[in-house]
């Protein structure tokens, strides 16, 4: 009986230690998921309205029905799937700025924090998954010749203000240390 009790106690301790390690590893790496442009619109209405008038806002509809079924086409004309498995069609905020599940939080994306210390707030947001688009991020994902039968030369400098032509919408990337 005593051996059975000791064995059970050891088994419980092992399960506890393994689950603690697994939970610690999961806590170290936040899982970035897409949340949809409505989450962005709540605080970034001017940027959302400007984006709504661009071809990115209608990118999925620009594809023919047979192209919508092709991964090589849809991949650039969709943003991704939410944690609830809802497909986000079109090239919305998170297609360029990354999945917003972590950086959209009020503890990160706060006007007061940005007003108090813009560099620190921007670093916290980028640490939480916010992507500040660059020529490289645009041309490595979508605006590239490979796999694009309708490729048109992409000029970052000429195009960067057309996605949402609001000067404050695309802050400079934080300096890397």
C-alpha positions as CSV (number, residue, x, y, z in Angstrom):
1,X,0.0,0.0,0.0
2,X,2.8,2.4,0.9
3,X,4.6,1.7,-2.4
4,X,1.4,2.4,-4.3
5,X,1.0,5.7,-2.5
6,X,4.6,6.7,-3.3
7,X,4.2,5.7,-6.9
8,X,1.0,7.7,-7.2
9,X,2.7,10.7,-5.6
10,X,5.6,10.5,-8.0
11,X,3.3,10.2,-10.9
12,X,1.3,13.3,-9.8
13,X,4.6,15.2,-9.3
14,X,5.9,14.3,-12.8
15,X,2.6,15.3,-14.4
16,X,2.7,18.6,-12.5
17,X,6.3,19.3,-13.6
18,X,5.7,18.5,-17.2
19,X,2.5,20.6,-17.4
20,X,4.4,23.5,-15.7
21,X,7.1,23.4,-18.3
22,X,4.6,23.2,-21.2
23,X,2.6,26.2,-19.8
24,X,5.8,28.2,-19.3
25,X,6.9,27.6,-22.9
26,X,3.5,28.6,-24.2
27,X,3.6,31.8,-22.1
28,X,6.9,32.7,-23.5
29,X,5.6,32.8,-27.1
30,X,2.3,34.6,-27.6
31,X,0.3,33.2,-30.5
32,X,-0.3,36.0,-32.9
33,X,-3.8,35.7,-34.5
34,X,-5.7,37.8,-36.9
35,X,-8.6,39.8,-35.4
36,X,-10.1,41.6,-38.4
37,X,-10.1,45.2,-39.5
38,X,-13.1,46.1,-37.3
39,X,-10.8,45.9,-34.3
40,X,-8.4,48.4,-36.0
41,X,-11.3,50.7,-37.1
42,X,-12.4,51.4,-33.5
43,X,-9.3,53.5,-32.9
44,X,-7.9,54.2,-36.4
45,X,-11.1,55.4,-38.2
46,X,-9.4,57.9,-40.5
47,X,-6.9,55.2,-41.7
48,X,-9.7,52.7,-42.1
49,X,-11.8,55.1,-44.1
50,X,-8.8,56.0,-46.3
51,X,-7.9,52.3,-46.8
52,X,-11.6,51.5,-47.7
53,X,-11.3,53.6,-50.8
54,X,-8.2,51.7,-52.1
55,X,-7.8,48.6,-54.3
56,X,-6.5,46.7,-51.2
57,X,-10.0,46.9,-49.7
58,X,-11.4,45.2,-52.8
59,X,-8.5,42.9,-53.6
60,X,-10.4,39.6,-53.2
61,X,-13.3,40.7,-55.4
62,X,-10.7,41.7,-58.1
63,X,-9.9,38.0,-58.5
64,X,-11.9,35.8,-60.9
65,X,-13.8,33.0,-59.1
66,X,-11.3,30.4,-60.4
67,X,-8.4,32.6,-59.1
68,X,-10.0,32.8,-55.6
69,X,-9.6,29.0,-55.4
70,X,-5.8,29.2,-56.2
71,X,-3.5,29.5,-53.2
72,X,-1.0,31.5,-55.2
73,X,-3.6,34.1,-56.0
74,X,-5.7,34.1,-52.8
75,X,-2.7,34.3,-50.6
76,X,-2.0,37.9,-51.7
77,X,-5.7,38.9,-51.9
78,X,-6.7,37.6,-48.4
79,X,-5.4,38.6,-45.0
80,X,-5.7,35.3,-43.2
81,X,-7.9,33.4,-40.8
82,X,-9.0,34.5,-37.3
83,X,-8.6,32.2,-34.3
84,X,-12.3,31.3,-34.9
85,X,-11.3,30.2,-38.4
86,X,-13.1,33.1,-40.2
87,X,-11.4,34.0,-43.4
88,X,-10.5,37.7,-43.7
89,X,-10.7,38.5,-47.4
90,X,-9.0,41.5,-49.0
91,X,-5.7,43.1,-48.1
92,X,-6.7,44.6,-44.8
93,X,-4.7,46.2,-42.0
94,X,-3.2,43.0,-40.6
95,X,-2.1,41.8,-44.1
96,X,0.6,44.5,-43.8
97,X,0.8,45.2,-40.1
98,X,0.7,41.6,-38.9
99,X,-1.8,39.7,-36.8
100,X,-3.2,42.1,-34.2
101,X,-4.3,39.8,-31.3
102,X,-1.4,41.0,-29.1
103,X,-0.7,44.5,-30.1
104,X,-4.3,45.6,-30.3
105,X,-4.7,45.4,-26.5
106,X,-5.3,48.6,-24.7
107,X,-2.2,48.0,-22.6
108,X,-0.1,48.2,-25.8
109,X,-2.0,50.4,-28.3
110,X,-2.9,53.4,-26.1
111,X,-2.9,57.0,-27.3
112,X,-1.7,58.0,-23.9
113,X,1.3,55.7,-24.1
114,X,2.2,56.9,-27.6
115,X,1.8,60.5,-26.4
116,X,4.0,60.0,-23.4
117,X,6.8,58.1,-25.1
118,X,6.3,57.3,-28.7
119,X,9.5,55.3,-29.2
120,X,8.8,53.0,-26.1
121,X,5.2,52.6,-27.1
122,X,6.2,51.7,-30.7
123,X,8.7,49.2,-29.4
124,X,6.1,47.6,-27.2
125,X,3.7,47.3,-30.1
126,X,6.4,45.8,-32.4
127,X,7.4,43.4,-29.7
128,X,3.7,42.4,-29.5
129,X,3.7,41.6,-33.3
130,X,3.0,45.0,-35.0
131,X,4.8,45.1,-38.3
132,X,5.8,48.5,-39.8
133,X,5.6,47.9,-43.5
134,X,8.7,48.4,-45.6
135,X,9.6,47.9,-49.2
136,X,11.0,44.5,-48.2
137,X,7.9,43.3,-46.3
138,X,5.7,44.3,-49.3
139,X,7.8,42.7,-52.0
140,X,8.6,39.5,-50.0
141,X,5.0,38.7,-49.5
142,X,2.9,39.9,-52.4
143,X,4.4,42.5,-54.7
144,X,6.8,40.1,-56.2
145,X,7.2,38.6,-59.7
146,X,7.4,35.0,-58.7
147,X,4.0,33.3,-58.9
148,X,2.2,36.5,-60.1
149,X,1.0,36.3,-63.6
150,X,-0.3,39.9,-63.4
151,X,2.9,41.3,-61.9
152,X,3.4,45.1,-62.2
153,X,6.7,46.7,-61.1
154,X,6.3,47.9,-57.5
155,X,7.8,51.2,-56.4
156,X,7.6,51.4,-52.6
157,X,8.4,55.1,-52.4
158,X,5.6,56.0,-54.9
159,X,3.1,53.6,-53.4
160,X,3.6,53.7,-49.6
161,X,1.3,56.7,-49.1
162,X,-1.6,55.3,-51.2
163,X,-2.7,52.4,-48.9
164,X,-3.9,54.8,-46.3
165,X,-2.8,58.3,-47.1
166,X,-2.7,59.5,-43.5
167,X,0.8,60.8,-42.5
168,X,0.6,59.5,-39.0
169,X,-0.6,56.1,-40.0
170,X,2.8,54.6,-40.8
171,X,5.3,55.6,-38.2
172,X,9.0,54.9,-38.8
173,X,10.2,51.5,-37.6
174,X,11.9,51.7,-34.2
175,X,15.7,51.7,-34.2
176,X,17.2,48.3,-33.7
177,X,19.8,48.0,-30.9
